[in-house]
Amino acid sequence: MQQPTTRLLLIALAMGVSASASGQDEATFNSASLTPDSALKAAQAALKTCRDAGFNVAVAVADRSGVTQVMLRDRFAGAHTPQTAMGKAWTAASFRSNTTDLIALTQPGTPSAGIRQLPGVVVLGGGMPIESKGSLVGSIGISGAPTGADDDRCAKAGIDAIRVSLEF
């Protein structure tokens, strides 16, 4: 027969193990992020899609925190496009939302209008989060196409180029 203190110790250990197994007292977590190779592949596909449509753009791909991993600028893209593309990628990662969707949500007079005043936020079409298995792993931003819808189309092509590898 077990001693009472041994029994209490076993109960305490079991409780500790079950709390850890359920994640209740973990101090860290693991998260996925884009590899530099995947980020480059997405950027190149987006740039090619825009070029094929006759657009000279800048493409930024950022990690899950919005930090730029890859920046590509076509030779005739405007001087403002690299910073704008990086801002769109940062905004998409930060708000975990397509920047096109933020346009309506942040109109003057709406409860979220102040978002547009935050440093680094770019509320124009062309920024999209990149997800894998339901988690944010990065983002992409395009700047320089004639419209936000054109920027969106190129961003989507970049994400589609790495979609298969994101699903595994």
C-alpha positions as CSV (number, residue, x, y, z in Angstrom):
1,M,0.0,0.0,0.0
2,Q,1.3,3.5,-0.8
3,Q,2.1,6.0,1.9
4,P,-0.2,9.1,2.0
5,T,2.7,11.4,1.1
6,T,3.6,9.2,-1.9
7,R,0.0,9.2,-3.0
8,L,-0.2,13.0,-2.7
9,L,3.1,13.3,-4.7
10,L,1.7,11.1,-7.4
11,I,-1.5,13.1,-7.6
12,A,0.5,16.4,-7.8
13,L,2.7,15.0,-10.5
14,A,-0.3,13.8,-12.5
15,M,-1.9,17.2,-12.2
16,G,1.2,18.9,-13.4
17,V,1.6,16.6,-16.3
18,S,-2.0,17.0,-17.3
19,A,-1.7,20.8,-17.1
20,S,1.4,20.8,-19.2
21,A,-0.1,18.4,-21.7
22,S,-3.1,20.7,-22.1
23,G,-0.8,23.7,-22.6
24,Q,-2.0,25.6,-19.5
25,D,1.3,26.4,-18.0
26,E,3.6,26.4,-21.1
27,A,5.7,29.5,-21.3
28,T,6.5,29.3,-25.0
29,F,5.0,28.1,-28.2
30,N,6.2,27.1,-31.7
31,S,5.1,28.9,-34.8
32,A,5.6,28.4,-38.5
33,S,7.1,31.1,-40.7
34,L,8.0,31.4,-44.4
35,T,11.4,30.2,-45.4
36,P,13.5,32.7,-47.4
37,D,13.1,30.4,-50.4
38,S,9.3,30.4,-50.2
39,A,9.3,34.1,-49.7
40,L,11.5,34.6,-52.8
41,K,9.4,32.2,-54.9
42,A,6.2,34.1,-54.0
43,A,7.8,37.4,-54.8
44,Q,9.1,36.3,-58.1
45,A,5.7,34.8,-59.1
46,A,3.9,38.0,-58.1
47,L,6.4,40.1,-60.1
48,K,6.1,37.9,-63.2
49,T,2.3,38.1,-63.0
50,C,2.4,41.9,-62.9
51,R,5.1,42.1,-65.7
52,D,3.0,39.8,-67.9
53,A,0.1,42.3,-67.4
54,G,2.4,45.2,-68.3
55,F,2.8,46.6,-64.8
56,N,6.1,47.6,-63.2
57,V,5.7,47.0,-59.5
58,A,7.6,46.4,-56.3
59,V,6.8,43.3,-54.3
60,A,7.5,42.7,-50.6
61,V,7.1,39.5,-48.8
62,A,7.3,39.6,-45.0
63,D,7.5,37.1,-42.2
64,R,4.6,36.5,-39.7
65,S,5.6,39.6,-37.8
66,G,5.6,41.8,-40.8
67,V,9.4,42.1,-41.1
68,T,10.4,42.2,-44.8
69,Q,12.1,39.0,-46.0
70,V,12.2,39.8,-49.7
71,M,11.9,43.0,-51.7
72,L,11.9,43.0,-55.5
73,R,11.4,46.2,-57.5
74,D,11.0,46.2,-61.3
75,R,13.3,48.6,-63.1
76,F,10.6,51.1,-64.0
77,A,8.5,50.9,-60.8
78,G,8.1,54.2,-59.1
79,A,10.4,55.3,-56.4
80,H,7.6,55.2,-53.8
81,T,6.7,51.5,-54.6
82,P,9.2,49.6,-52.4
83,Q,8.2,51.4,-49.2
84,T,4.5,51.2,-50.1
85,A,4.8,47.4,-50.9
86,M,6.6,46.9,-47.5
87,G,3.9,48.9,-45.8
88,K,1.1,46.8,-47.4
89,A,2.8,43.6,-46.4
90,W,3.3,44.9,-42.8
91,T,-0.3,46.0,-42.6
92,A,-1.6,42.6,-43.9
93,A,0.5,40.7,-41.3
94,S,-0.2,43.1,-38.4
95,F,-4.0,43.1,-38.9
96,R,-4.1,39.6,-40.4
97,S,-6.3,40.9,-43.1
98,N,-6.3,41.8,-46.8
99,T,-5.5,45.5,-47.1
100,T,-8.4,45.8,-49.6
101,D,-10.8,44.7,-46.8
102,L,-9.4,47.4,-44.5
103,I,-10.4,50.2,-46.9
104,A,-14.1,50.0,-46.0
105,L,-13.5,49.2,-42.4
106,T,-11.3,52.3,-41.8
107,Q,-13.3,54.9,-43.7
108,P,-13.6,58.3,-41.9
109,G,-16.4,58.2,-39.4
110,T,-16.2,54.5,-38.7
111,P,-15.1,53.1,-35.3
112,S,-11.8,51.8,-36.9
113,A,-10.9,55.0,-38.8
114,G,-8.0,55.7,-36.5
115,I,-6.2,52.6,-37.9
116,R,-5.2,54.7,-40.9
117,Q,-3.3,57.1,-38.6
118,L,-1.1,54.5,-37.1
119,P,2.6,54.6,-38.1
120,G,3.4,52.3,-41.0
121,V,-0.2,51.4,-41.9
122,V,-0.9,51.4,-45.6
123,V,-4.6,51.0,-46.4
124,L,-4.6,50.4,-50.1
125,G,-5.3,47.2,-52.1
126,G,-2.4,44.8,-52.7
127,G,-1.5,43.5,-49.2
128,M,-2.5,39.9,-48.2
129,P,-1.7,37.6,-45.3
130,I,-0.2,34.3,-46.2
131,E,-1.5,31.4,-44.1
132,S,-0.6,27.7,-43.6
133,K,-2.9,25.3,-41.8
134,G,-5.0,28.2,-40.4
135,S,-2.0,30.1,-39.0
136,L,-0.4,33.3,-40.3
137,V,3.1,32.5,-41.7
138,G,3.8,35.7,-43.6
139,S,2.3,38.4,-45.9
140,I,2.8,39.9,-49.3
141,G,2.5,43.5,-50.6
142,I,2.4,44.8,-54.1
143,S,2.7,48.4,-55.2
144,G,2.7,50.0,-58.6
145,A,-0.1,48.4,-60.6
146,P,-2.8,50.8,-61.9
147,T,-5.4,49.8,-59.3
148,G,-5.6,48.0,-56.0
149,A,-7.5,45.2,-57.7
150,D,-4.5,44.7,-60.0
151,D,-2.1,44.7,-57.0
152,D,-4.4,42.1,-55.4
153,R,-4.3,39.9,-58.4
154,C,-0.5,39.9,-58.4
155,A,-0.3,39.2,-54.7
156,K,-2.7,36.3,-55.0
157,A,-0.5,34.9,-57.8
158,G,2.5,35.0,-55.5
159,I,0.6,33.2,-52.7
160,D,-0.7,30.6,-55.2
161,A,2.8,29.9,-56.3
162,I,3.7,28.5,-52.9
163,R,0.2,27.2,-51.9
164,V,1.1,23.5,-52.3
165,S,4.2,23.8,-50.0
166,L,2.1,25.8,-47.4
167,E,-0.4,22.9,-47.2
168,F,2.2,20.3,-46.1
